Amino acid sequence: MTVDIGSPAVRGQILRAGDPGYEDARALFNGMIDRRPAMLVRVSDAADVAEALRFAREHGLEVSVRGGGHGVAGRALGGDLVIDLSALRAVTVDPDSRTAVVQGGATWGEVDHATQAHGLAVPGGRITHTGVAGLTLGGGEGWLSVKHGLACDNLLAVELVTADGRILRVDDDIEPELMWALRGGGGNFGVVVSFTFRLHPVGPMVYGGMIGYRVSDAQAVLELLDRLYAQGSEDFGAAAVSMHAPPAPFVPADLVGQHILAVVPTWFGDVEAGAQALAPLREEVEPLIDGVGPLPYVALQAMLDPGQPPGLRNRWGAGFAEKLTPELIAAAQEPLPGQLAHLIILPLPEAVRRLPELPGAFPSRMGGRWLVHPVATWADPAEDEQNRAWVARMNAAVKSTGTYLNVEAPDDDRVRWAMGETRYRRLQKVKATWDPDDVFRHCAHISPGDGS
């Protein structure tokens, strides 16, 4: 028998099983996640968050936090009571100070729309429906990272609700150790209701797109990318993607659905200079597909959306490799388990690898030169095992020296390994100070330890 324990006194919406909207509210990006929390509290402000935390504490309810709902592990629905930030989506841009205040339920597509109206941007995700909150708190690598680092490197301040219900502004002058932890330490320390980002002049037009090659040319293409990165221009970025050719206007009809090695190059400087800088991609290896040219920054940001529709089944992996190895090149050529599966092989740019101006806890700056990210996406549960097996093989090929926790479903031991012992112990002290009872455990989890 279910006992009615009442409801938190919030201005926002409360949803329980059977209520209109409950099923939609509990749906996440990863369709494999099927959880039915007792209560979703769609908060309207920081005071609602504090009240939801008070109510959960009073009734012994586990709490989880939902931002964009894009995290592949599905931890947004890990608690009995879900603090749902999806109604908090405002993006307020100050073009004079080149800053933006972004609420915790916003997506990167909403951020790009607002900031590009002023010719500004902040590094964010490569899929527009990715949530700002989870990506930023775990690091936040994207196309613009080649020039301006991670999303968390551009984080100036947050409005945070702590486990005991305090509403705080946190920045490098107010609680600097907590601010350090929030830049890459995940959702362990409180509920971020809003983020203040530094913005940079970008676009509106950039140079980039997609160019596709034969899979048999993987070694030549990846070595070419390595050489182009070695030239050191912070305007140039690129990722290689083992994928099936999409039904895009620039893809010949006879190639749609065929296995290719695509390169998505980006150039954030002068467009004419970009055409010259990216010419080797056309000249040194013969392309099958050429969809590279001037395009709006917002179009670049949305380019991969068709390959990541919400609601399908997903299994992801990640790892950092020191160098291109025969095993890694062979992985780029291995058949994919389904039409939407893809393997991203990304040279980690120097703007990410070097220490940022604003220090943060993100662990993997020097974990390896190449980020390797297998993404299995499929619809039929009967295909679960073949997709899981493919991700495991891709992970094994990396021989990881580190990982990117944002795109994994790591257990506590892997989080500790990825952070490294020194950083992990420092994060434990912050956790013990701000969340000693481990309220925020449904994330890439840091144990509070004893705070010593």
TAQUI-V52537 format. One record per backbone hydrogen bond with DSSP energy under -0.5 kcal/mol. CO is the residue of the C=O (numbers start at 1). NH is the residue of the N-H. If there is no record, write none. Layout:
BEGIN
CO/NH  CO/NH
END
This chain:
BEGIN
3/5  8/10  13/42  15/40  16/19  19/22  21/25  22/26  23/27  24/27  29/31  29/311  30/33  32/34  39/41  39/82  40/15  40/42  41/43  41/84  42/13  45/49  46/50  47/51  48/52  49/53  50/54  51/55  52/56  53/57  54/58  55/59  56/60  56/61  57/60  62/80  62/81  64/83  65/67  66/85  69/29  71/74  74/77  75/78  80/38  80/39  80/82  81/64  81/83  82/41  82/84  83/66  83/85  84/43  85/88  87/89  88/105  90/103  91/93  92/101  93/95  94/98  94/99  98/199  99/94  100/102  100/197  101/92  102/195  103/106  104/133  106/132  107/111  108/112  109/113  110/114  111/115  112/116  113/117  115/118  115/120  116/119  119/202  121/200  126/304  127/130  128/109  130/108  131/135  132/136  133/137  134/138  136/139  137/184  137/186  139/152  140/151  142/145  143/146  144/147  144/148  145/149  150/154  151/154  152/155  154/156  154/198  156/172  157/196  158/160  158/170  159/193  159/194  160/162  160/168  161/191  162/165  166/162  166/168  168/160  168/170  170/158  173/175  174/171  175/179  176/180  177/181  178/182  179/183  180/183  180/361  181/185  182/184  183/361  183/362  190/192  191/161  191/193  193/104  194/159  195/102  195/197  196/156  196/157  197/100  200/121  204/297  206/295  207/267  208/293  210/291  211/263  212/288  212/289  213/261  214/217  215/218  217/221  218/222  219/223  220/224  221/225  222/226  223/227  224/228  225/229  226/230  227/231  228/231  229/232  233/236  235/268  237/266  239/264  240/345  241/243  241/262  242/343  243/260  245/257  246/248  248/251  250/252  250/290  252/255  252/256  253/256  255/258  258/245  260/243  260/262  261/213  262/241  263/211  263/265  264/239  265/209  266/237  267/207  270/274  271/275  272/276  273/277  274/278  276/279  278/281  279/282  279/283  280/284  280/285  289/212  291/210  293/208  295/206  296/299  296/300  297/301  298/302  299/303  300/303  302/305  304/307  305/308  309/312  312/31  313/378  315/376  319/372  320/401  321/369  321/370  323/325  325/329  326/330  327/331  328/332  329/333  330/333  330/334  331/334  338/341  342/344  342/375  343/242  344/373  345/240  346/371  349/352  349/353  350/354  357/359  364/367  369/348  370/321  370/372  371/346  371/373  372/319  373/344  374/317  375/342  375/377  376/315  377/340  378/313  379/381  380/383  381/384  383/387  384/388  385/389  386/390  387/391  388/392  389/393  390/394  391/395  392/396  393/397  394/398  395/398  395/399  402/320  403/405  404/407  405/408  411/415  412/416  413/417  414/418  415/419  416/420  420/424  421/425  422/426  423/427  424/428  425/429  426/430  427/431  428/432  429/433  430/434  431/435  434/163  435/438  439/63  439/441  441/443  443/445  445/447  448/451
END
